[in-house]
Amino acid sequence: MSATPDRTACADLDAADPLAGVRDRFVVRDGLVYLDGNSLGALPLQTPSRVAAAVEQEWGQGLVRSWMDAQWMDAPVRVGDKLARMIGASPGEVVVAESTTVCLFKLICAGLAMQRGRTVVLTEEENFHSDLYVAAGAARLCGGTVGVVPRARLLDALDDRVAVVMHTHVDFRTGFMHDMRGLSAAAHEAGALALWDLCHSVGAVPLQVNADGADMAVGCGYKYLNGGPGAPALLHVRSSLHEALRNPIPGWLGHAAPFAFEPSHRPAAGLGSMITGTPHILQLAALESGVDLWLEIDMAVAREKSIALGELFIQLVEDRLDNAGFTLASPRDPERRGSQVSLVHPKAYGIVRGLIERGVVGDFRAPDICRFGLAPLYTRYVDVWDAVERMGNLLSDGDHLDERFAEKVAVT
Ligand SMILES: *Cc1c(COP(=O)(O)O)cnc(C)c1O
């Protein structure tokens, strides 16, 4: 790459950024460098009034009539259809429900049930812990077992016992991005279903789940989608599987006639059957607001900026902190990297905590990773510059070694 940019050059990049104005549509405190939108996305400016309207008008005034008058009943499908546009699925192929972990449970059980004679859920040991936990629990309850193998050996483990292969598309620790098309094809060749976790992909990288062969997918509402803490998750299943799909947690709102109060479950048409109980209306209002904002954005432009931010971050660390003991945990090739940069350092924990005190919020991932999310809608080039500058100052002060960082806090 070219000469190390200075702060002025970064400010020039911001001035030329086609997404520069979008930052003003978020609440980002002055002086704060927020590089943790991959853990909890920032608050869109339009969200408080939309949530307030759902509370005050729809709930307060409309009361129970709002199930129809305010289209509460349709919200999981309506927001799902909007998300389908973001991930390259068709209308009717996405609903919004519960959390990512619970949606995974439903899809793993449903996948095992659809794949008669096959009992293994195959995944990689590098996968996110919640995904591993719920896979084990779902398999135990639904008559299967989980095969957990190192990423490098996954393809060797694909045999005719495998019902479902579960991947997280972008690795939460390193940002490594899997080849969705290639791995889905490999799963299909072995007769397995491909289940994709899009938590660090949706709103971070362009997605074409149908074209890339995903059979089922889940994704997080509170990270890059900016749907707020505890936002419900997206659940995707390609339409050709809907007929055979059975919800392992059947409930009245996934029934063909919820208000007929029939004694046994008759699944609603299509993906509606995967809904269980009453939707999280207030959280859905916040999520829909975040998704609506995203639908105004050209994902290709967002991706271009996200890559440029990542390249800048890596270049600044390599040029300015070359003797500081960092190694890059993320792929150097931006095509294989999600919207984050992760650095390994023996004192990673103290660095992350020290940076937070200096107004740079990233996060620590055990055992030794400093993780920086680069949400392209509200992260500026100068934020990246300031983050690296403050990291350099912290390391030269030695403040990251202070004993107040010896004890780990509960959430990092
Ligand atoms: C964030 C994340 C989750 C979160 O699951 P919830 O049940 O919504 O809390 C699951 N899987 C991955 C890969 C994640 O990054």
The ligand as an SDF file (V2000), in Angstrom:
LIG
                    3D

 15 15  0  0  0  0  0  0  0  0999 V2000
  -24.1970  -12.9970   18.4900 C   0  0  0  0  0  0  0  0  0  0  0  0
  -24.2280  -14.3990   18.0590 C   0  0  0  0  0  0  0  0  0  0  0  0
  -25.2540  -15.2340   18.5060 C   0  0  0  0  0  0  0  0  0  0  0  0
  -26.2540  -14.6650   19.4510 C   0  0  0  0  0  0  0  0  0  0  0  0
  -27.2740  -15.4610   19.7930 O   0  0  0  0  0  0  0  0  0  0  0  0
  -28.5210  -14.8990   20.6410 P   0  0  0  0  0  0  0  0  0  0  0  0
  -29.2180  -16.1210   20.9680 O   0  0  0  0  0  0  0  0  0  0  0  0
  -29.2980  -13.9880   19.7200 O   0  0  0  0  0  0  0  0  0  0  0  0
  -27.9780  -14.1590   21.8100 O   0  0  0  0  0  0  0  0  0  0  0  0
  -25.2830  -16.5350   18.0290 C   0  0  0  0  0  0  0  0  0  0  0  0
  -24.3560  -16.9880   17.1580 N   0  0  0  0  0  0  0  0  0  0  0  0
  -23.3510  -16.1910   16.7180 C   0  0  0  0  0  0  0  0  0  0  0  0
  -22.3510  -16.7060   15.7380 C   0  0  0  0  0  0  0  0  0  0  0  0
  -23.2610  -14.8800   17.1680 C   0  0  0  0  0  0  0  0  0  0  0  0
  -22.2770  -14.1000   16.7630 O   0  0  0  0  0  0  0  0  0  0  0  0
  1  2  1  0
  2  3  1  0
  2 14  2  0
  3  4  1  0
  3 10  2  0
  4  5  1  0
  5  6  1  0
  6  7  2  0
  6  8  1  0
  6  9  1  0
 10 11  1  0
 11 12  2  0
 12 13  1  0
 12 14  1  0
 14 15  1  0
M  END
$$$$
